[in-house]
Amino acid sequence: MKRMSLYLALAATAALAAATSAEAQAVPTCSALSLYANAARTGLCRSLSPTTQNLWVCELSGANPDVHITFNAGNALHITVRQAPQPGGCDQHTNFTGNYPGGLALAGGGAPICNVNIRNYRDRLNAVQQLQAVHGQTLVQAAALAAVAASRLTPAVAQTYINTAANQHCP
């Protein structure tokens, strides 16, 4: 009986450690917000939903297959691939781990999703240069305002990212 209890205790500890480790590897909210603002600034995000919506979406493909990245303060940054039409289509996603800039990885190694090589998208996201903050701006604010200046974000959507970054105490 003692061996069984010891085994269960060890198994529970290992499961908790694995869950904590995976959770710790999720892309931090401030890092993801900066990625979104910079990807919008460069045009990699074809469209960006405001943070007033339930999920914050950066559209990457604009076609079939639909490829986008999504997150919010309670959901990990992940890439989704959808191929229409439904039913019979494909709708799958995988989480990102690591940090922006340049350190994003795909959970599980990044096997193709719906026959789409998502590593190519990871590589494109990692290649997005982070605009440096100037004149007391945050990293998100600098990139969002540059995206507005380049006509890639509306002032209203940019402001939602600036506000969310401020609420998250982003640098």
Order of alpha helices (4+ residues) and beta strands (2+ residues): alpha-alpha-beta-beta-beta-beta-beta-beta-alpha-alpha-alpha
